[in-house]
Amino acid sequence: MATTIIEPGFIQPPSIEPPFLRQPNASVLFGERSRRLMSLAEGHAMADFLRFMGHLAEAQHHALNNLGTPKLPDAEQIMLCKTHGMPPLGTQTLLRDASWREGLSTILKQVSGQANAATQAAIARIQALSETELDIFADRLLSGDYAGLDLAAAPLIGAALQVYWVRLASALEPGDFPRPDVHTLCPACGSLPTASVVRIGGVEQGLRYLHCSLCESEWNMVRIKCSHCESTKGIAYFNIDGGDEAVKAEICDECNSYLKILYMEKNMAVDPVADDLASLALDILMDEAGYQRSGPNLLLFPGSHDA
């Protein structure tokens, strides 16, 4: 029997290739996020805001569990997207069905008891909108057209859209997603990332995954590379003195942008959406330094945390 001799300094490559796309785990995603937000709220300067967001995440979990089987793209649509390297759940091409509004209604009912006066007023304004007006609001939110939007209502509608797209992204087969030509957008739905995560364990050890702001899928992108312009020049990392070492801002001097990066080796419990909301001081620091955020958090818009 032949014996393989491994020379000193040689590292065997992993026998399993890491996934280029990690689909969301719909059964636990929002419940775990709710618990993370409640934990982050303890002793935080924005404790009330984070606790409400914890209730919102729990409402998302409840809404998702109460919606039926999602209407998925058919095999012909999926094959067409794979052939042309397009996201099968693209926000500009996928026709939303009415279930997203059902999810929104469930979320609003669930959080109304925990909402302050400003948020209750926002809930009332949403409930007064017609189905057509709700769809127009959602279209503008998804396209990044925030001018003139009700920013206090936007996170609630964003939460419902997340539930809708998470159901879709988790229900497709891994082989339904094409390897993207554009690495800065989600291969599942074409949205921008809200943050990135350096993962731990197994074949994913030390790999950076961008986390989609909408469908919550994650896709692999090499480290020390701008997630916005893909430059490898002028990349640097900042965090708040004395702050959480697990959350930093990755800045790019080539395009003057930043996106937060989370390190699971520092804290296994980090959540891209929850820890982003809890680190608004870092956003303020980056804004004062002249850097623009490259990806949204659909649960946070300017002024929405006041509501």
LOGU-976355 format. One record per residue: x, y, z of N, C-alpha, C, O in turn. Coordinates in steps of 0.02 Angstrom, whole numbers, padded with zeros to 5 digits, always signed. Each point is the difference from the previous one (the first is absolute). Layout:
# residues N
XYZXYZXYZXYZ
...
***
This chain:
# residues 307
+00042-00059+00000-00042+00059+00000+00045+00062+00000+00046+00006+00040
-00062+00041-00085+00040+00060-00007-00014+00047+00059-00057+00005+00023
+00108+00030-00001-00007+00048+00054+00018+00069-00026+00052+00010-00031
-00096+00040+00043+00013+00068-00021+00039+00037+00054-00022+00004+00057
+00080+00022-00076+00041+00038+00047-00016+00074-00008+00006+00027-00055
-00026+00006+00108-00015+00072-00002+00061+00038+00022+00023-00007+00057
+00004+00047-00102+00060+00038+00015-00016+00054+00052-00056+00025+00002
+00106-00006+00039-00010+00054+00048-00021+00065-00035+00029+00018-00051
-00078+00016+00080-00021+00064-00029-00056-00008-00052-00029+00050-00021
+00015-00113+00001-00052-00010-00050-00067-00007+00035-00007-00037+00048
-00042+00073-00073-00067-00003+00029-00046-00033-00050-00008+00025-00056
-00023-00080+00075-00044-00034-00045-00062+00043-00014-00028+00029+00046
+00008-00025-00109-00061+00038-00016-00061-00036+00028+00000-00061+00005
-00052+00099+00012-00060-00033+00027-00031-00045-00053+00001+00016-00060
-00029-00072+00082-00030-00048-00046-00067+00024-00026-00024-00024-00051
-00007+00071+00085-00065+00027-00020+00008+00074-00015+00028+00037+00040
-00053-00016-00097+00004+00071-00018-00051+00039+00039-00058-00021+00006
+00076+00078+00022-00048+00041+00038-00055+00025-00047+00014+00012-00059
-00074-00003+00084-00055+00024-00043+00012+00073-00020+00023+00041+00040
-00038-00025-00103+00006+00070-00020-00061+00039+00024+00003+00061+00008
-00059-00097+00006-00061+00032+00024-00027-00039+00059-00007-00061-00002
-00009+00098+00056-00031-00030+00059-00073+00025+00003-00012+00059+00012
-00035-00104-00022-00070+00019+00003-00021+00012+00073+00027-00030+00046
-00076+00074-00036-00023+00014+00069-00035-00060+00030-00034-00038-00036
+00042+00029+00100-00035-00052+00037-00064+00031+00028+00000+00028+00054
-00053-00033-00093-00062+00037+00017-00029-00020+00067-00033+00041+00032
+00044-00103-00010-00032-00023+00061+00029+00032+00063-00034+00003+00051
+00096+00021-00054+00031+00027+00060+00026+00072-00007+00016+00032+00049
-00012-00007-00110+00033+00064-00013-00026+00057+00043+00038+00032+00036
-00103-00019-00039-00027+00058+00034-00005-00010+00076+00006+00047+00038
-00018-00109-00017-00001-00014+00071+00067+00012+00032+00005+00029+00054
+00049-00053-00087+00067+00011+00026+00018+00075-00001+00033+00024+00045
-00056+00011-00096+00014+00072-00003-00035+00037+00056+00028+00046+00030
-00089-00067-00015-00036+00032+00055+00038-00008+00065+00007+00048+00039
+00017-00109-00026+00038-00012+00062+00065+00041+00001+00020+00025+00052
+00012-00019-00109+00062+00039-00003-00014+00074+00014+00038+00032+00036
-00091-00006-00063-00018+00070+00012-00016+00013+00073+00020+00051+00028
-00056-00097+00003-00016+00008+00071+00063-00002+00042+00006+00036+00050
+00042-00078-00070+00063-00004+00036+00040+00064-00008+00028+00026+00048
-00026+00000-00109+00037+00062-00014-00030+00060+00036+00035+00048+00015
-00100-00051-00002-00035+00057+00032+00023+00010+00072-00005+00056+00026
+00028-00109+00007+00019+00005+00070+00056+00051+00010+00056-00010-00025
-00071+00063+00061+00050+00051+00015+00018+00045-00059+00046+00041+00006
-00081-00047-00061+00016+00040-00060-00033+00069+00004-00054+00007+00029
+00087+00043-00058-00028+00068+00000-00066+00004-00039-00042+00043+00013
+00033-00088-00061-00062-00002-00039-00040-00063+00017-00025-00034-00045
+00020+00019+00109-00031-00062+00022-00072-00006-00023-00021-00053-00023
-00018+00107+00029-00071-00003-00019-00008-00016-00075-00042-00040-00019
+00084+00072-00021-00002-00012-00072+00017-00072-00017-00034-00032-00039
+00087+00006+00070+00021-00068-00014-00052-00051+00025-00010-00052-00033
-00021+00065+00089-00052-00045+00024-00059-00002-00047-00029-00052-00015
+00010+00112-00010-00055+00000-00048+00019-00039-00063-00042-00036-00028
+00104+00044+00006+00022-00037-00059+00000-00075+00015-00011-00041-00045
+00024+00023+00107-00005-00070+00020-00072-00025-00007-00012-00056-00023
-00036+00097+00044-00070-00018-00008-00019-00003-00074-00039-00043-00020
+00068+00087-00020-00014+00000-00072+00026-00065-00032-00034-00030-00041
+00094+00009+00061+00028-00062-00027-00043-00060+00021-00010-00046-00039
-00015+00047+00101-00044-00054+00022-00065+00000-00040-00027-00053-00016
+00002+00113-00001-00060+00005-00042+00014-00027-00070-00043-00031-00031
+00104+00042+00005+00018-00028-00064-00001-00077+00002-00024-00033-00046
+00050+00006+00101+00000-00073+00009-00071-00026+00001-00015-00051-00031
-00029+00085+00066-00070-00020+00005-00034+00004-00069-00037-00045-00020
+00050+00100-00016-00031+00009-00066+00023-00054-00048-00040-00027-00038
+00104+00012+00038+00026-00050-00046-00031-00069+00014-00017-00036-00047
+00010+00019+00110-00028-00065+00018-00075-00006-00016-00026-00055-00005
-00007+00112-00003-00072-00001-00012-00019+00009-00074-00058-00001-00018
+00108+00010-00024-00012+00005-00072+00008-00069-00031+00040-00041+00023
-00078+00029-00076+00003-00065-00033+00061-00007-00044+00048+00039+00004
-00049-00090-00046+00055-00013-00046+00006+00057-00050-00050+00019-00031
+00109+00008+00022+00007+00057-00046-00006-00021-00073+00013-00058-00018
-00034+00105-00023-00004-00012-00072+00069+00013-00031+00023+00057-00003
+00010-00111-00018+00068+00004-00025+00002+00009-00075-00048-00016-00035
+00103+00043+00009+00009+00002-00073-00003-00071-00028+00022-00048+00032
-00050+00041-00092-00004-00068-00028+00067-00020-00029+00047+00040-00004
-00042-00103-00017+00063-00029-00024+00027+00038-00060+00060+00009-00007
-00105+00014-00036+00021+00037-00060+00033+00067+00020+00051+00019-00028
-00082+00015+00076+00028+00064+00023+00069-00010+00032+00047+00038-00012
-00042-00090+00053+00063-00014+00034+00055-00016-00050+00056+00024+00007
-00072-00065-00057+00049-00017-00051+00021+00061-00040+00059+00008-00016
-00106+00036+00001+00016+00061-00036+00048+00043+00040+00047+00029-00027
-00060-00023+00092+00043+00040+00044+00070-00031+00004+00050+00036-00002
-00047-00102+00008+00065-00033+00003+00040+00009-00064+00060+00011+00001
-00095-00014-00058+00033+00007-00065+00031+00069-00007+00054+00007-00029
-00088+00044+00054+00023+00069-00008+00033+00027+00063+00016+00060+00003
-00004-00103+00048+00033+00022+00060-00039+00052+00040+00029+00044+00031
-00096-00050-00032-00043+00048+00034-00027-00030+00065-00010-00060+00004
-00002+00101+00046-00029-00026+00063-00071-00024-00012-00041+00037-00028
+00024-00098+00048-00068-00027-00012-00055+00036+00038-00058-00006-00017
+00077+00043+00070-00049+00035+00041+00010+00075-00004-00012+00036+00048
+00035-00012-00106+00016+00070-00009-00058+00047+00016-00057-00013-00021
+00071+00065+00057-00053+00046+00022-00032+00037-00058-00057+00023+00005
+00093-00016-00060-00027+00038-00057-00038-00045-00049-00034+00024-00045
+00040-00090+00053-00031-00045-00047-00053-00046+00032-00046-00022-00034
+00053+00009+00098-00047-00045+00034-00065+00037+00015+00000+00056+00025
-00056-00088-00041-00065+00029+00015-00022-00023+00070-00012-00059+00012
+00008+00107+00033-00021-00017+00069-00074-00020+00000-00041+00029-00035
+00025-00079+00076-00071-00015+00010-00024+00033+00063+00038+00032+00036
-00102-00039-00022-00031+00037+00055+00023-00023+00069-00014+00033+00050
+00050-00089-00046+00020-00026+00065+00047+00047+00037+00004-00002+00061
+00033+00045-00097+00045+00046+00034-00041+00049+00042+00022+00021+00054
-00081-00002-00079-00043+00046+00038-00032-00036+00059-00013+00031+00052
+00000-00096-00059-00026-00039+00056+00052-00002+00056-00016+00006+00059
+00079-00016-00079+00054+00000+00049+00006+00067+00035+00010+00004+00060
-00018+00050-00099+00003+00068+00029-00055+00009+00051+00013+00027+00055
-00073-00048-00071-00056+00007+00047+00012-00037+00065-00015+00025+00054
+00043-00085-00060+00016-00040+00060+00053+00036+00042-00006+00003+00061
+00057+00024-00093+00054+00034+00036-00027+00061+00037+00016+00011+00058
-00058+00028-00092-00027+00061+00031-00042-00017+00061+00005+00034+00052
-00046-00085-00057-00041-00020+00058+00044-00025+00057-00014+00013+00059
+00068-00048-00076+00043-00030+00051+00039+00053+00039+00010-00008+00060
+00013+00061-00093+00043+00049+00033-00038+00060+00029+00029+00039+00037
-00092-00033-00054-00036+00061+00022-00001+00008+00075+00002+00056+00025
-00003-00111+00012-00002+00005+00073+00066+00023+00030+00000+00025+00056
+00056-00033-00092+00065+00021+00025+00022+00068-00029+00052+00026+00019
-00092+00001-00064+00020+00061-00035-00014+00063+00042-00049+00003+00037
+00095+00046-00044-00012+00064+00033-00049+00040-00042-00024-00024-00052
+00009+00085+00073-00052+00039-00033+00018+00015-00073-00043-00003-00044
+00107+00019+00031+00020+00017-00068-00006-00061-00046-00022+00007-00058
+00040-00066+00082-00005-00060-00041-00072-00021-00009-00019-00025-00054
-00022+00034+00105-00071-00015-00008-00031+00045-00053-00044-00022-00038
+00066+00084+00035-00025+00045-00052+00022-00023-00069-00038+00003-00049
+00101-00028+00045+00025-00027-00064-00040-00061-00021-00016-00009-00058
+00000-00034+00107-00040-00060-00014-00068+00020-00028-00025-00029-00048
-00006+00080+00079-00065+00023-00023+00004+00027-00072-00046-00011-00039
+00100+00045+00023+00007+00027-00068+00008-00057-00051-00027+00004-00055
+00063-00056+00074+00007-00057-00045-00067-00035-00010-00017-00017-00057
-00020+00008+00111-00065-00035-00005-00050+00040-00040-00049-00029-00025
+00059+00094+00018-00045+00042-00039+00015-00002-00075-00039+00025-00040
+00096-00054+00021+00019-00003-00070-00038-00054-00037-00016-00052+00028
+00000+00065-00091-00032-00051-00042+00052-00052-00021+00060+00010+00009
-00083-00065-00038+00046-00051-00024+00047+00028-00053+00060-00016-00001
-00087+00057-00043+00041+00031-00052+00052+00045+00030+00058+00000-00021
-00077+00040+00071+00047+00046+00032+00054-00039+00038+00058+00020+00001
-00077-00076+00029+00050-00041+00035+00051-00029-00050+00060-00001+00013
-00085-00021-00070+00045-00028-00050+00047+00053-00029+00059-00013-00013
-00084+00074+00004+00042+00054-00024+00054+00017+00053+00058+00010-00017
-00078-00009+00080+00047+00012+00055+00055-00053-00002+00059+00016+00005
-00080-00079-00011+00048-00055-00001+00047+00005-00060+00060-00011+00007
-00087+00028-00065+00041+00007-00060+00054+00053+00010+00057-00009-00020
-00076+00065+00049+00048+00054+00011+00053-00020+00052+00058+00018-00007
-00079-00054+00057+00047-00024+00051+00052-00046-00031+00059+00005+00014
-00082-00051-00055+00044-00049-00031+00047+00031-00051+00055-00025-00011
-00077+00079-00020+00042+00032-00051+00047+00053+00030+00040+00029-00036
-00047-00017+00102+00043+00049+00033-00023+00071-00010+00039+00047+00012
-00101-00037-00032-00027+00067-00011-00035+00022+00064-00061-00009+00008
+00099+00038+00038-00026+00016+00066-00027+00072+00006-00031+00017+00050
+00043+00024-00101-00020+00070+00005-00076+00006+00009-00039-00025-00041
+00020+00059+00094-00071+00011+00013-00036-00058+00032-00060+00005+00013
+00094-00062-00001-00032-00056+00033-00013+00014+00074+00034+00040+00030
-00083-00073-00003-00014+00003+00072+00053-00043+00034-00007-00061+00004
+00061+00093+00020+00058-00038+00025-00015-00035+00066+00036-00047+00018
-00086+00069+00018-00018-00036+00061-00037-00064-00016+00002-00048+00038
-00036+00047-00095-00037-00060-00022+00045-00048-00038-00014-00060-00003
+00068+00085-00027+00042-00040-00044+00027-00064+00032-00002-00052-00032
+00028+00054+00095+00027-00062+00029-00053-00054+00009+00016-00060-00004
-00078+00079+00016-00053-00049+00009-00017-00034-00067-00010-00060-00002
+00008+00099-00051-00012-00028-00066+00062-00040-00022-00007-00052-00032
+00066+00078+00048+00061-00037-00015+00002-00068+00034+00023-00049-00028
-00049+00046+00090-00002-00063+00037-00044-00051-00035+00016-00059-00002
-00073+00082-00025-00045-00045-00035+00031-00024-00065-00009-00058-00019
+00045+00101-00016+00033-00021-00062+00055-00051+00014+00011-00046-00039
+00024+00055+00095+00051-00049+00019-00033-00069+00010+00025-00050-00024
-00080+00048+00059-00035-00063+00013-00019-00033-00067+00009-00060-00009
-00036+00099-00036-00022-00026-00065+00059-00030-00038-00005-00056-00026
+00061+00092+00022+00057-00024-00039+00038-00057+00035+00028-00043-00033
-00027+00044+00100+00031-00056+00036-00037-00065-00015+00032-00052-00010
-00098+00055+00009-00039-00060-00017+00020-00027-00069+00007-00060-00009
+00001+00106-00039+00017-00021-00068+00071-00029-00002+00011-00054-00028
+00037+00091+00056+00071-00019-00005+00013-00066+00036+00044-00038-00020
-00081+00024+00073+00011-00062+00038-00034-00059-00033+00017-00058+00015
-00065+00070-00060-00039-00054-00030+00030-00027-00065-00015-00056-00020
+00057+00096-00013+00032-00023-00062+00054-00052+00015+00023-00006+00056
-00004-00031-00107+00054-00048+00005+00067+00035-00009+00004+00049-00037
+00049-00073+00068+00066+00032-00008+00021+00006-00073+00034+00048-00019
-00053-00097-00022+00019+00003-00070-00039+00049-00042+00015+00008-00059
-00064+00026+00089-00040+00049-00037+00034+00068-00006-00022+00043-00037
+00077-00034+00074+00032+00066+00001+00063-00001-00044+00043-00043+00009
-00038+00091-00055+00060+00002-00042+00059+00032+00037-00010+00041+00045
+00070-00059-00064+00059+00035+00026+00001+00069-00033-00003+00005-00061
+00007+00047+00101-00010+00068-00028+00061+00025-00038+00057-00017+00015
-00071+00059-00066+00052+00038-00034+00018+00062+00041+00057+00022+00001
-00108+00006+00033+00009+00058+00043+00001-00025+00072-00050-00026+00024
+00106+00035+00010+00008-00028+00067-00024+00047+00055-00001-00019+00059
-00020+00079-00077-00020+00049+00050-00075-00001+00014-00024+00035+00044
-00013-00075-00082-00073-00006+00009-00018-00072+00016+00034-00047-00020
-00089+00039+00057-00022-00067+00021-00017-00044-00060-00039+00021-00042
+00068-00080+00038-00016-00046-00055-00072-00025+00001-00025-00025-00051
-00008+00031+00108-00068-00025+00006-00052+00051-00021-00047-00016-00037
+00055+00080+00060-00051+00050-00014+00027+00065-00030-00038+00044-00018
+00104-00038+00012+00029+00059-00032+00005+00060+00045+00015+00055-00024
-00026-00062+00089+00002+00056+00046+00071+00012+00026+00044-00042-00007
-00034+00100+00037+00064+00017+00030+00008-00034+00068-00050-00017+00032
+00111+00007-00010+00010-00029+00067-00009+00052+00054+00011+00060-00010
-00032-00084+00068-00006+00045+00058+00063-00001+00042+00013+00048+00037
+00026-00101-00042+00064-00007+00037+00034-00063-00027-00027-00034-00043
+00086+00020+00069+00032-00063-00017+00021-00035+00065+00007+00031+00052
+00002-00097-00057+00017-00041+00058+00060-00044-00016+00000-00035-00051
+00051+00036+00094+00056-00047-00006-00019-00059+00043-00003+00005+00061
-00008-00062-00094-00028-00058+00034+00053-00045+00030+00060+00008-00014
-00081-00054+00056+00045-00048+00031-00027-00070-00009-00060-00010-00011
+00105-00039+00014-00021-00069-00001+00003-00033-00068-00025+00027-00049
+00055-00086+00047+00000-00041-00060+00030+00034-00060+00049+00036+00005
-00079-00049-00063+00027+00027-00063-00012+00075-00006+00029+00032-00044
-00071-00004+00087-00013+00072-00002+00046+00040+00046-00006+00061+00004
+00050-00094+00031+00045+00033+00047+00037+00058-00032+00037-00009-00049
-00047+00069+00076+00036+00059-00024-00027+00030-00064+00028+00050-00024
-00081-00078-00004-00028+00027-00063-00047+00058+00015-00036+00000+00051
+00035+00049-00096-00044+00057+00007-00062-00010-00045+00006-00015-00059
-00065+00022+00089-00062-00004-00037-00038+00066+00007-00008+00026+00055
-00015+00000-00111-00043+00059+00001-00071-00022+00017-00022-00053-00023
-00012+00092+00063-00067-00018+00024-00052+00045-00033+00002+00061+00008
-00048-00091-00044-00050+00038-00039-00047+00039+00046-00023-00026+00051
+00010+00087-00070-00044+00043+00040-00073-00019-00007-00041+00020+00041
+00023-00060-00092-00070-00017-00012-00015-00073+00013-00040-00015+00045
+00070-00031-00082-00019-00071+00006+00042-00036+00051-00012-00059+00013
+00061+00092+00017+00041-00027+00054+00045-00058-00021+00027-00036+00042
-00018+00027-00109+00050-00048-00023+00069+00030+00010+00007+00060+00010
+00044-00103-00011+00069+00023+00005+00040-00029-00057-00008-00058-00018
+00052+00099-00010+00042-00025-00054+00073+00017+00013+00017+00053+00027
+00026-00099-00048+00071+00005+00014+00033+00054-00042-00011+00005-00061
+00053+00035+00093+00041+00050-00034+00067+00003+00036+00002+00001+00061
+00052-00001-00099+00066-00001+00031+00008+00060+00046-00033+00052-00009
+00075-00059+00059+00012+00053+00049+00048+00052-00028+00033-00010-00051
-00031+00067+00086+00043+00057-00018-00014+00020-00072+00046+00011-00040
-00110-00006+00024-00023+00021-00065-00065+00038+00010-00045-00023+00035
+00039+00081-00066-00059+00042+00011-00062-00036-00024-00002-00024-00057
-00049+00021+00098-00063-00033-00018-00043+00044-00043-00055-00020-00020
+00079+00081+00005-00039+00046-00042+00031+00008-00069-00034-00006-00050
+00100+00021+00048+00033+00011-00064+00050-00055-00018+00028+00000-00054
-00018-00047+00100+00045-00058-00008+00074+00020-00005+00041-00040-00024
-00024+00099+00046+00070+00020+00001+00036-00035+00058-00030-00014+00052
+00094+00000-00062+00041-00028+00054+00047+00053+00028+00043-00015+00041
-00051+00076-00064+00043+00055+00023-00037+00043+00051-00061+00005-00002
+00098+00023+00048-00030+00047+00048-00050-00030+00047-00045+00034+00022
+00052-00099-00006-00046-00033+00046+00027+00006+00071+00059-00015+00013
-00101+00038+00033+00021+00006+00070-00059-00015+00045-00057-00004-00024
+00071-00005+00089-00052-00022+00047-00001+00046+00061+00053+00017+00026
-00113+00001-00005-00008+00045+00058-00053-00029+00048-00047-00032-00021
+00058+00046+00084-00052-00014+00049+00003+00053+00055+00048+00039+00003
-00097-00039+00040-00003+00049+00054+00048-00020+00055+00002-00058+00020
+00038+00105+00004+00046-00014+00055-00039-00027+00060-00047+00031+00024
+00068-00090-00001-00033-00030+00056-00065-00035-00019-00035-00026+00044
+00018+00026-00109-00062-00030-00023+00008-00074-00014+00050-00031+00017
-00101+00003-00049-00002-00071-00015+00051-00017-00054-00004+00026-00056
+00053-00069+00072+00050-00020-00048-00028-00044-00056+00033-00010-00051
-00094-00015+00061-00030-00044-00050-00031+00039-00058-00018-00030-00050
+00012+00095+00057-00032+00042-00052+00047+00056-00020+00020+00041+00042
-00003-00039-00106+00043+00053-00026-00031+00028-00064-00044-00030-00030
+00069+00088+00010-00020+00029-00064+00057-00012-00049+00057+00020+00013
-00071-00052-00069+00049-00009-00053-00008+00057-00049-00052+00006-00033
+00103+00036+00028-00005+00060-00042+00042-00010-00063+00049-00037-00001
-00070+00072-00052+00036-00002-00064+00013+00072-00022-00047+00038-00010
+00110-00020+00004+00018+00067-00021-00009+00010-00075+00000+00057-00023
-00007-00111-00015-00009+00006-00072-00070+00026-00018-00007+00041-00044
-00044-00066+00080-00069+00023-00015-00030+00038+00059-00058+00020-00004
+00096-00011+00057-00021+00040+00058-00062-00030+00034-00044+00036+00024
+00042-00102-00021-00057-00034+00030+00023-00043+00059+00060-00010+00010
-00109-00016+00028+00014-00047+00053-00057-00048+00008-00057+00015-00018
+00072-00072+00047-00051-00049+00020+00027-00034+00062+00060-00014+00005
-00103-00001+00042+00022-00032+00061+00018-00073-00013-00030-00034-00042
+00080+00010+00079+00022-00069-00005+00000-00029+00071+00026+00031+00046
-00055-00090-00038-00007-00032+00065+00044-00062+00003+00007-00036-00050
+00023+00024+00108+00047-00055+00008-00028-00050+00050-00004+00014+00060
-00014-00073-00085-00028-00051+00044+00052-00027+00049-00018-00025+00053
+00082+00029-00070+00052-00023+00046+00002+00043+00063+00023-00023+00052
-00046+00085-00057-00004+00044+00058-00064-00010+00040-00001+00007+00061
-00053-00024-00097-00064-00012+00033-00043-00043-00046-00022+00024-00053
+00010-00085+00071-00038-00046-00042-00072+00021-00008-00034-00024-00046
+00009+00067+00090-00071+00018-00001-00015+00058-00047-00059+00019-00006
+00109+00011-00027-00013+00059-00040-00053-00014-00054-00002-00054-00029
-00038+00104+00017-00052-00003-00052+00007+00062-00042+00001+00056+00027
+00004-00062-00094+00013+00058-00042-00049+00057+00008+00019+00058-00001
-00084-00074+00008-00050+00053+00007-00001+00027+00071+00000+00061+00010
-00001-00105+00039-00005+00021+00070+00061+00040+00021-00006+00054+00030
+00066-00080-00044+00061+00035+00021+00011+00064-00039+00033+00046+00024
-00060-00043-00084+00003+00063-00038-00042+00053+00035+00021+00057+00007
-00081-00075+00014-00044+00047+00035+00030+00023+00066-00009+00057+00020
+00046-00101+00013+00028+00016+00065+00065+00040-00004+00026+00022+00051
-00001-00012-00112+00065+00035-00007-00008+00064-00041+00041+00015-00043
-00095+00022+00056-00012+00062-00036+00054+00052+00013+00012+00044-00042
+00021-00048+00099+00055+00047+00014+00055-00006-00051+00033+00049-00017
-00023-00110-00008+00051-00011-00052-00021+00033-00065+00043+00026-00037
-00108-00028+00021-00025+00035-00060+00012+00075+00006+00019+00033-00049
-00031-00006+00108+00010+00072+00010+00074+00017-00010+00016+00051-00031
+00028-00093+00058+00072+00011-00008+00019+00000-00074+00039+00042-00022
-00064-00090-00016+00016-00004-00071-00028+00059-00039+00032+00026-00046
-00092-00004+00065-00030+00058-00033+00042+00062+00012+00011+00040-00045
+00012-00031+00107+00041+00058+00016+00067-00002-00036+00031+00052-00013
-00007-00113-00002+00063-00008-00036-00009+00007-00076+00049-00001-00037
-00111+00008+00014-00013+00012-00071-00012-00062-00041+00003+00003-00062
-00018-00060+00094-00013-00062-00037-00075-00012-00004-00037+00014+00047
+00015-00041-00104-00071-00015-00010-00012-00075+00005+00039-00040-00026
-00092+00022+00060-00017-00070+00007-00022-00028-00067-00039+00032-00036
+00063-00092+00018-00013-00028-00066-00061-00046-00003-00023-00015-00055
-00002-00008+00112-00057-00045+00000-00049+00019+00055+00020+00024+00053
-00086-00035-00064-00050+00021+00048-00014-00053+00054+00018-00058-00008
-00049+00080+00061-00033-00044+00048-00073+00018-00005-00020+00055+00018
-00022-00101-00042-00070+00015-00013-00040+00015+00063-00057+00022-00004
+00087-00034+00062-00034+00016+00063+00022+00067+00028-00020+00019+00055
+00061+00017-00092+00025+00064+00025+00005+00050-00056+00034-00011-00050
-00068+00067+00060+00005+00056-00047+00010+00063+00040-00017+00002+00060
+00044+00051-00090+00013+00061+00039-00061+00023+00037-00052+00014-00030
+00058-00009+00096-00055+00023+00041-00047-00055+00024-00040+00012+00045
+00045-00072-00075-00047-00053+00018+00011-00025+00071-00047-00023+00032
+00109+00027-00006+00013-00024+00068-00033+00045+00051-00012-00022+00057
-00004+00084-00075-00036+00044+00046-00071-00025+00010-00028+00005+00055
-00001-00033-00108-00067-00027+00006-00001-00066+00038-00053-00030+00009
***
